Amino acid sequence: MKKYKLILICFLLLSHSLLAIQAIIPDSIIGKQEEIKNFKVDIELAISTYSGQNSEFFFTYYYEEPDRIYLETDDYVLLPKDALKTLQPGFFQLDKYEYNYLGQKEGLHILELIPLDRQEKYRMVLALDPEKALIRAGELFFQMGNYQEEFKVLVDFAEIEGYSLPVYIEGKLAVPAKFGIGSDIKEYREGTFWLKLKDYSINIVLPESIKKKMSSN
């Protein structure tokens, strides 16, 4: 009898845990991002390598679903590609991930998302505000190419027109420094970067010139 009681208790605890996860990731929190069909945002990017080389860039980032982007700039912009994945609303589609509920911290629910596609070399931790139905912060852990170290990127979100959108991103990265035959990367230069994002325009009519450039990318 005690054995059956123990099994029942374990089952109830598991059910409660699953219900807790479902309760903190309703469509109003993450699924709402999919309402964003397009947007543009002004971005300031700064990169500093440990060897002392510093660069700063200004550009406008355009997005149109499902995954078309265009950068409007006069500079050659070296972007931390994996960090910028968080800008795309479709990045948070839950059917792409397995997820673990890690508990609460300062009133926020912490959720870990791991891609079902094991070829994707990243994982993500989100801090969710269930009362306001918003993403408050995120951590992205990823690898760059064949570089062995796992990099950590911090993302601050803000409520903009009812959506959770990143406004500040910072972290470490490895910039390719030497190339071999066939464009194989022989050497990396480590450094840090940050992105500031402002002046979002969401679900707008994109200029035809921008849409054509998106199609040609």
C-alpha positions as CSV (number, residue, x, y, z in Angstrom):
1,M,0.0,0.0,0.0
2,K,2.8,2.4,0.9
3,K,4.4,1.6,-2.5
4,Y,1.2,2.7,-4.3
5,K,0.9,5.8,-2.2
6,L,4.5,6.8,-3.1
7,I,3.8,6.2,-6.8
8,L,0.7,8.3,-6.5
9,I,2.5,11.1,-4.8
10,C,5.3,11.1,-7.4
11,F,2.7,11.2,-10.2
12,L,0.9,14.1,-8.5
13,L,4.2,16.0,-8.1
14,L,5.1,15.4,-11.8
15,S,1.6,16.5,-12.9
16,H,1.9,19.7,-10.8
17,S,5.3,20.4,-12.3
18,L,4.0,20.1,-15.8
19,L,1.0,22.2,-15.1
20,A,3.3,24.9,-13.6
21,I,5.3,25.0,-16.8
22,Q,2.2,25.2,-18.9
23,A,0.9,28.0,-16.7
24,I,4.0,30.2,-17.1
25,I,4.4,29.9,-20.9
26,P,1.0,30.7,-22.3
27,D,0.7,32.2,-25.8
28,S,0.3,35.6,-24.1
29,I,4.0,35.5,-23.1
30,I,6.0,33.8,-25.9
31,G,3.5,33.0,-28.5
32,K,2.5,36.7,-28.6
33,Q,5.9,37.3,-30.3
34,E,4.5,35.6,-33.4
35,E,2.0,38.4,-33.9
36,I,5.0,40.5,-35.1
37,K,5.0,40.3,-38.9
38,N,7.8,42.8,-39.5
39,F,9.7,45.5,-37.7
40,K,12.7,47.9,-38.0
41,V,15.0,49.0,-35.2
42,D,18.0,51.3,-35.0
43,I,21.1,49.5,-33.5
44,E,24.4,50.6,-32.1
45,L,27.0,47.9,-32.0
46,A,30.4,48.1,-30.2
47,I,33.1,45.4,-30.4
48,S,36.2,45.3,-28.3
49,T,38.9,42.7,-28.7
50,Y,41.4,41.8,-25.9
51,S,44.2,42.8,-28.3
52,G,43.0,46.4,-28.1
53,Q,41.1,46.7,-31.4
54,N,37.8,48.6,-30.9
55,S,35.0,49.1,-33.4
56,E,31.6,50.8,-33.3
57,F,28.8,50.6,-35.9
58,F,25.4,52.1,-36.4
59,F,22.8,50.5,-38.6
60,T,19.1,49.9,-39.1
61,Y,17.9,46.3,-38.8
62,Y,14.8,45.2,-40.9
63,Y,12.9,42.0,-40.3
64,E,10.1,40.4,-42.1
65,E,8.6,37.0,-41.3
66,P,9.5,34.2,-41.5
67,D,13.3,34.9,-41.5
68,R,14.1,37.7,-44.0
69,I,16.4,40.5,-42.7
70,Y,18.3,43.4,-44.2
71,L,20.9,45.7,-42.6
72,E,20.8,49.3,-43.8
73,T,24.3,50.8,-43.2
74,D,27.3,52.4,-44.8
75,D,29.7,50.2,-42.8
76,Y,30.7,46.6,-43.1
77,V,29.1,45.2,-39.9
78,L,30.5,42.1,-38.3
79,L,27.5,40.8,-36.3
80,P,27.5,38.2,-33.6
81,K,25.0,36.1,-35.6
82,D,23.9,33.7,-32.8
83,A,23.2,36.6,-30.4
84,L,21.0,38.3,-33.0
85,K,18.8,35.3,-33.3
86,T,16.9,36.6,-30.3
87,L,15.7,39.5,-32.5
88,Q,13.5,37.3,-34.6
89,P,10.1,36.6,-33.1
90,G,10.0,33.0,-34.5
91,F,13.1,32.2,-32.4
92,F,10.8,31.6,-29.5
93,Q,8.5,29.0,-31.1
94,L,8.1,26.4,-28.4
95,D,7.7,23.5,-30.7
96,K,11.4,23.9,-31.6
97,Y,12.5,23.2,-28.0
98,E,12.4,20.9,-25.1
99,Y,12.2,23.0,-21.9
100,N,12.9,22.7,-18.2
101,Y,11.4,24.8,-15.5
102,L,14.2,26.0,-13.2
103,G,12.2,27.6,-10.5
104,Q,11.6,31.2,-9.5
105,K,14.0,34.1,-8.9
106,E,13.0,37.6,-7.7
107,G,9.4,36.9,-8.6
108,L,10.2,35.7,-12.2
109,H,9.8,32.2,-13.5
110,I,13.1,30.8,-15.0
111,L,12.7,28.5,-18.1
112,E,15.5,26.7,-20.0
113,L,15.0,26.0,-23.7
114,I,17.1,23.5,-25.5
115,P,16.7,23.1,-29.3
116,L,15.3,19.8,-30.5
117,D,17.6,20.0,-33.5
118,R,20.9,18.8,-31.9
119,Q,22.9,20.5,-34.7
120,E,22.0,23.8,-33.2
121,K,24.8,24.8,-30.8
122,Y,22.9,27.0,-28.4
123,R,20.6,26.9,-25.4
124,M,18.6,29.6,-23.8
125,V,17.4,30.6,-20.3
126,L,14.4,33.1,-20.1
127,A,13.1,35.0,-17.1
128,L,9.3,35.3,-17.5
129,D,6.9,37.7,-15.7
130,P,3.6,35.8,-15.6
131,E,1.6,38.7,-14.1
132,K,2.5,41.1,-16.9
133,A,2.9,38.3,-19.5
134,L,6.3,39.5,-20.6
135,I,9.8,38.2,-21.1
136,R,12.1,40.3,-18.8
137,A,15.6,38.9,-19.5
138,G,17.4,36.1,-21.2
139,E,20.7,34.3,-21.3
140,L,21.9,32.7,-24.6
141,F,24.7,30.1,-24.5
142,F,26.3,29.3,-27.8
143,Q,29.3,28.1,-29.7
144,M,30.9,29.9,-32.7
145,G,31.9,27.6,-35.6
146,N,34.5,25.0,-34.4
147,Y,35.5,27.2,-31.5
148,Q,35.3,25.0,-28.4
149,E,34.4,27.6,-25.7
150,E,30.7,28.2,-24.9
151,F,29.9,31.9,-25.0
152,K,27.3,33.6,-22.8
153,V,25.2,36.5,-24.0
154,L,22.9,38.5,-21.7
155,V,19.7,40.0,-23.1
156,D,17.5,42.7,-21.5
157,F,13.9,42.9,-22.8
158,A,11.5,45.8,-22.5
159,E,7.7,46.1,-23.1
160,I,7.2,47.9,-26.4
161,E,3.7,48.2,-27.8
162,G,2.7,45.2,-25.7
163,Y,5.5,42.9,-26.9
164,S,8.7,41.8,-25.2
165,L,11.6,43.1,-27.3
166,P,15.4,43.1,-26.7
167,V,16.8,46.6,-25.9
168,Y,20.3,45.7,-24.8
169,I,22.5,42.7,-25.5
170,E,26.1,42.1,-24.3
171,G,28.5,39.2,-24.1
172,K,31.7,37.6,-25.3
173,L,32.6,36.5,-28.9
174,A,35.4,35.2,-31.0
175,V,36.2,37.1,-34.1
176,P,37.9,35.1,-37.0
177,A,41.5,36.4,-37.4
178,K,43.2,34.0,-39.7
179,F,41.9,31.9,-42.5
180,G,43.3,28.8,-44.2
181,I,42.6,27.0,-47.4
182,G,38.9,26.8,-48.2
183,S,38.1,29.7,-45.8
184,D,38.8,27.4,-42.8
185,I,39.2,29.5,-39.7
186,K,42.7,29.0,-38.3
187,E,42.7,31.6,-35.5
188,Y,40.2,33.5,-33.4
189,R,40.5,36.8,-31.6
190,E,38.4,37.0,-28.4
191,G,36.6,40.0,-27.3
192,T,33.4,41.5,-26.0
193,F,30.4,43.2,-27.7
194,W,27.3,45.1,-26.8
195,L,24.2,46.1,-28.7
196,K,21.8,48.9,-28.0
197,L,18.4,48.8,-29.8
198,K,16.0,51.7,-29.9
199,D,13.2,53.3,-32.0
200,Y,11.3,50.1,-32.8
201,S,8.6,50.3,-35.5
202,I,6.4,47.2,-35.5
203,N,4.1,45.7,-38.1
204,I,4.7,48.6,-40.6
205,V,4.5,48.8,-44.3
206,L,8.1,48.2,-45.4
207,P,9.4,50.2,-48.3
208,E,9.5,48.2,-51.6
209,S,13.2,49.0,-51.9
210,I,13.9,47.3,-48.6
211,K,11.7,44.3,-49.5
212,K,13.6,43.8,-52.7
213,K,16.9,43.9,-50.9
214,M,15.6,41.3,-48.4
215,S,14.6,39.0,-51.3
216,S,18.1,39.3,-52.8
217,N,19.9,38.4,-49.6
